[in-house]
């Protein structure tokens, strides 16, 4: 598991303080089931308030240096944002029904507005989050979102994933370098070489898997053709077997691609977080095991599916506990003095955010 190169800590520097998750599956199940039932009864309207309850639970049980995070958004803010999105989608579909040419115009408008929506969503979610009564902030621009998110995604796609580490570097530099805790900036400079090292295994998984599945598909096609001649299958039976084979290969490829994505995601998190700093001094850390992370994610999906969703709270708590336990921060200096200084300078800024949060579009 590759991580970004780090500057050796000074003699006597503090050790990394790991985060923890103090919630339990049984406790969260009560919140989750009420959210589900009220969302059904209200025909989806309560889902905005359900999101707030869920986030407050997970933030409130994410603890580091003895204190938990807080989530301050309200259901009304999220509900208004969703109403605006729904109204826009209805208008887009009505215009497309009147004249198909309108769909081209609305698509262009969406692509123009998307970077602004991404930037605004990052800012909203930062400003409604606090730690030790100090709010976070995000100061990125829509232009930065266009380059790091949209252009980066396009570069990764047209290069068949070869430039995915470069796109990841653009994305996470944009996020971390524009993130603030009170008036203290975060920064991250993940090394491209380290990102390519964590990209190598997922890339080989996709490449070798594609070759294997391609070989299986060819052998299967030849075998089906021979069996058809010997067994004199009807055209309908031949078509059914062919379609079933295609679906099987596509499903296997989807599973392989998902597994590779999980390996890549965990590796990128380790590289990026381990290159990040708060106020240029305090170091962040992530040391997820990519194998363990993928195992938890996959078994969570399987268990949730087999229990018809009833084990979803257990799966969510399980993943939150693992990711929190493998993240941390090294505060260079006395933690009490450092955090008190940040609280003193960040309190005034946090107060200003109370009237500036607006509403969330959900991007």
HURA-V523521 format. One record per residue. SS is DSSP state (alpha for helix, beta for strand, coil for the rest). PHI is phi in degrees with one decimal (none if undefined). PSI is psi in radians with two decimals (* if undefined). Layout:
SS;PHI;PSI, SS;PHI;PSI
This chain:
coil;none;1.98, coil;-86.1;2.48, coil;-128.7;2.85, coil;-66.5;2.59, coil;-63.8;2.50, coil;-128.2;2.63, coil;-75.7;2.25, coil;-55.9;2.35, coil;-66.5;2.66, coil;-66.7;2.71, coil;-59.6;2.29, coil;84.2;0.07, coil;-65.2;2.64, coil;-67.4;2.71, coil;-79.7;2.84, coil;-66.4;2.33, beta;-97.7;2.07, beta;-84.4;2.59, coil;-78.8;2.97, beta;-148.5;2.84, beta;-121.8;2.10, coil;-98.6;0.01, coil;-79.2;3.01, coil;-135.2;2.73, alpha;-63.8;-0.72, alpha;-65.4;-0.68, alpha;-68.0;-0.78, alpha;-70.4;-0.47, alpha;-59.3;-0.69, alpha;-62.3;-0.71, alpha;-68.0;-0.77, alpha;-63.9;-0.79, alpha;-68.7;-0.65, alpha;-65.0;-0.74, alpha;-58.4;-0.78, alpha;-62.7;-0.85, alpha;-64.7;-0.78, alpha;-68.4;-0.58, alpha;-65.5;-0.70, alpha;-66.7;-0.80, alpha;-63.0;-0.65, coil;-93.2;0.23, coil;55.2;0.75, coil;91.4;-0.23, coil;-63.2;-0.68, coil;-70.9;-0.18, alpha;-58.3;-0.52, alpha;-65.0;-0.76, alpha;-72.6;-0.54, alpha;-63.4;-0.70, alpha;-62.0;-0.71, alpha;-64.2;-0.79, alpha;-61.1;-0.72, alpha;-64.5;-0.83, alpha;-67.0;-0.68, alpha;-63.4;-0.61, alpha;-67.5;-0.84, alpha;-71.3;-0.69, alpha;-65.1;-0.76, alpha;-67.7;-0.28, coil;-107.9;0.11, beta;-94.6;1.95, beta;-119.9;2.37, beta;-146.2;2.43, coil;53.7;0.63, coil;79.9;0.04, beta;-129.3;2.59, beta;-99.4;2.84, beta;-83.0;2.84, beta;-130.9;2.56, beta;-118.6;2.16, coil;-110.1;-0.01, coil;-66.4;2.76, coil;-114.9;2.78, alpha;-60.8;-0.59, alpha;-63.2;-0.73, alpha;-61.1;-0.78, alpha;-69.9;-0.67, alpha;-64.4;-0.75, alpha;-61.8;-0.76, alpha;-60.4;-0.72, alpha;-68.2;-0.65, alpha;-61.4;-0.73, alpha;-62.8;-0.76, alpha;-63.4;-0.78, alpha;-63.4;-0.76, alpha;-61.9;-0.69, alpha;-64.5;-0.76, alpha;-64.3;-0.67, alpha;-63.8;-0.77, alpha;-62.3;-0.70, alpha;-61.7;-0.78, alpha;-68.2;-0.64, alpha;-64.9;-0.76, alpha;-63.8;-0.69, alpha;-65.8;-0.59, alpha;-70.6;-0.60, alpha;-70.3;-0.82, coil;-151.6;2.09, coil;-55.8;-0.45, alpha;-64.1;-0.47, alpha;-62.7;-0.51, alpha;-63.8;-0.56, alpha;-67.0;-0.77, alpha;-62.9;-0.81, alpha;-66.9;-0.60, alpha;-63.3;-0.75, alpha;-62.6;-0.74, alpha;-63.2;-0.70, alpha;-63.5;-0.78, alpha;-64.0;-0.61, alpha;-70.9;-0.69, alpha;-80.1;-0.39, alpha;-57.4;-0.81, alpha;-58.1;-0.69, alpha;-64.8;-0.70, alpha;-66.0;-0.69, alpha;-63.6;-0.83, alpha;-59.7;-0.76, alpha;-68.2;-0.64, alpha;-66.3;-0.71, alpha;-62.7;-0.72, alpha;-66.1;-0.77, alpha;-58.9;-0.88, alpha;-65.7;-0.54, alpha;-69.1;-0.80, alpha;-72.5;-0.34, coil;-94.6;0.18, beta;-114.6;2.39, beta;-139.4;2.80, beta;-143.0;2.18, coil;55.3;0.74, coil;66.5;0.27, beta;-114.8;2.20, beta;-79.7;2.70, beta;-89.5;2.93, beta;-149.8;2.80, beta;-135.3;2.23, coil;-118.6;0.32, coil;-68.1;2.84, coil;-106.4;2.87, alpha;-65.6;-0.61, alpha;-62.3;-0.71, alpha;-64.5;-0.66, alpha;-65.5;-0.66, alpha;-61.9;-0.80, alpha;-69.8;-0.86, alpha;-76.3;-0.59, alpha;-99.1;-1.04, alpha;-73.0;-0.93, alpha;-64.9;-0.69, alpha;-61.9;-0.74, alpha;-63.4;-0.71, alpha;-64.6;-0.74, alpha;-61.5;-0.77, alpha;-64.1;-0.67, alpha;-70.0;-0.88, alpha;-72.1;-0.29, coil;-93.8;0.16, coil;56.4;0.63, coil;88.0;-0.14, coil;-64.5;-0.60, coil;-98.3;0.28, alpha;-58.3;-0.72, alpha;-60.2;-0.64, alpha;-64.6;-0.76, alpha;-62.9;-0.68, alpha;-63.5;-0.68, alpha;-64.6;-0.77, alpha;-58.1;-0.82, alpha;-61.5;-0.91, alpha;-76.7;-0.45, alpha;-66.4;-0.70, alpha;-61.9;-0.77, alpha;-68.3;-0.98, alpha;-69.3;-0.72, alpha;-72.3;-0.16, coil;-112.1;0.13, beta;-93.0;2.49, beta;-132.2;2.57, beta;-118.1;1.79, coil;65.5;-2.13, coil;-104.3;0.22, beta;-102.0;2.22, beta;-83.8;2.60, beta;-92.6;2.80, beta;-152.2;2.67, beta;-153.5;2.35, coil;-132.7;1.24, coil;-63.3;2.33, coil;-76.4;2.36, alpha;-63.0;-0.64, alpha;-62.0;-0.71, alpha;-66.5;-0.66, alpha;-66.5;-0.66, alpha;-68.8;-0.54, alpha;-65.9;-0.66, alpha;-80.6;-0.27, alpha;-79.9;-0.45, alpha;-61.2;-0.85, alpha;-63.1;-0.86, alpha;-58.7;-0.67, alpha;-64.1;-0.74, alpha;-65.6;-0.64, alpha;-60.1;-0.80, alpha;-67.3;-0.76, alpha;-65.4;-0.92, alpha;-66.3;-0.66, alpha;-63.2;-0.70, alpha;-62.6;-0.71, alpha;-64.4;-0.76, alpha;-63.8;-0.83, alpha;-66.3;-0.62, alpha;-63.8;-0.74, alpha;-63.0;-0.76, alpha;-62.6;-0.71, alpha;-63.5;-0.72, alpha;-66.0;-0.82, alpha;-60.7;-0.72, alpha;-63.4;-0.72, alpha;-63.9;-0.74, alpha;-65.0;-0.74, alpha;-64.0;-0.71, alpha;-65.0;-0.70, alpha;-62.8;-0.76, alpha;-66.7;-0.73, alpha;-64.3;-0.61, alpha;-64.1;-0.72, alpha;-67.3;-0.70, alpha;-72.6;-0.74, alpha;-90.7;-0.12, coil;53.0;0.95, coil;-69.9;2.65, coil;-73.7;2.88, alpha;-61.4;-0.67, alpha;-65.3;-0.74, alpha;-66.3;-0.71, alpha;-62.2;-0.75, alpha;-63.8;-0.74, alpha;-62.1;-0.76, alpha;-65.1;-0.73, alpha;-62.9;-0.78, alpha;-64.0;-0.72, alpha;-62.6;-0.69, alpha;-65.6;-0.75, alpha;-61.8;-0.80, alpha;-61.2;-0.69, alpha;-64.2;-0.77, alpha;-65.7;-0.77, alpha;-62.7;-0.73, alpha;-62.9;-0.77, alpha;-63.1;-0.71, alpha;-65.0;-0.66, alpha;-63.2;-0.75, alpha;-63.1;-0.76, alpha;-63.5;-0.78, alpha;-62.6;-0.72, alpha;-63.1;-0.72, alpha;-63.9;-0.75, alpha;-62.4;-0.68, alpha;-62.7;-0.67, alpha;-66.3;-0.74, alpha;-61.1;-0.76, alpha;-67.4;-0.75, alpha;-60.2;-0.81, alpha;-64.9;-0.69, alpha;-65.2;-0.75, alpha;-63.3;-0.74, alpha;-57.4;-0.78, alpha;-61.1;-0.79, alpha;-65.3;-0.85, alpha;-66.9;-0.90, alpha;-62.0;-0.63, coil;-77.3;-0.08, coil;-104.6;-0.04, beta;-86.3;2.62, beta;-135.1;2.63, beta;-110.2;2.18, coil;59.5;0.44, coil;71.4;0.02, coil;-126.3;-0.72, beta;-93.4;2.19, beta;-95.8;2.37, beta;-93.6;2.87, beta;-151.2;2.52, beta;-144.5;2.31, coil;-137.9;0.86, coil;-61.1;2.47, coil;-82.6;2.12, alpha;-64.5;-0.64, alpha;-65.8;-0.81, alpha;-65.1;-0.71, alpha;-61.4;-0.80, alpha;-64.6;-0.70, alpha;-61.4;-0.78, alpha;-64.0;-0.79, alpha;-62.5;-0.78, alpha;-69.1;-0.82, alpha;-67.2;-0.53, alpha;-60.7;-0.78, alpha;-63.9;-0.77, alpha;-63.4;-0.84, alpha;-64.3;-0.73, alpha;-61.3;-0.74, alpha;-65.7;-0.80, alpha;-67.8;-0.47, coil;-98.8;0.26, coil;55.8;0.61, coil;91.3;-0.17, coil;-68.5;-0.40, coil;-94.7;0.21, alpha;-58.7;-0.74, alpha;-59.5;-0.74, alpha;-60.4;-0.76, alpha;-64.2;-0.75, alpha;-64.7;-0.77, alpha;-66.7;-0.68, alpha;-61.1;-0.80, alpha;-69.4;-0.72, alpha;-61.9;-0.73, alpha;-64.2;-0.74, alpha;-66.6;-0.83, alpha;-66.2;-0.62, alpha;-67.5;-0.73, alpha;-67.5;-0.26, coil;-113.2;0.55, beta;-134.9;2.64, beta;-168.9;-3.12, beta;-143.1;2.50, beta;-108.1;1.95, coil;-88.1;1.98, coil;-85.3;1.73, coil;130.1;-3.13, coil;-71.1;2.07, alpha;-55.3;-0.69, alpha;-63.5;-0.79, alpha;-67.8;-0.73, alpha;-62.8;-0.85, alpha;-68.8;-0.62, alpha;-64.2;-0.68, alpha;-64.7;-0.73, alpha;-66.5;-0.70, alpha;-61.1;-0.75, alpha;-64.8;-0.72, alpha;-84.2;-0.41, alpha;-93.1;-0.22, alpha;-63.2;-0.75, alpha;-64.2;-0.72, alpha;-64.0;-0.73, alpha;-61.3;-0.65, alpha;-64.8;-0.61, alpha;-65.7;-0.52, alpha;-69.8;-0.35, coil;-56.9;-0.60, coil;-102.8;0.15, coil;-120.0;0.12, coil;-73.4;-0.61, coil;69.2;-2.32, coil;-142.9;2.90, coil;-105.3;2.26, coil;-85.9;-0.21, coil;86.6;0.25, coil;-85.6;*
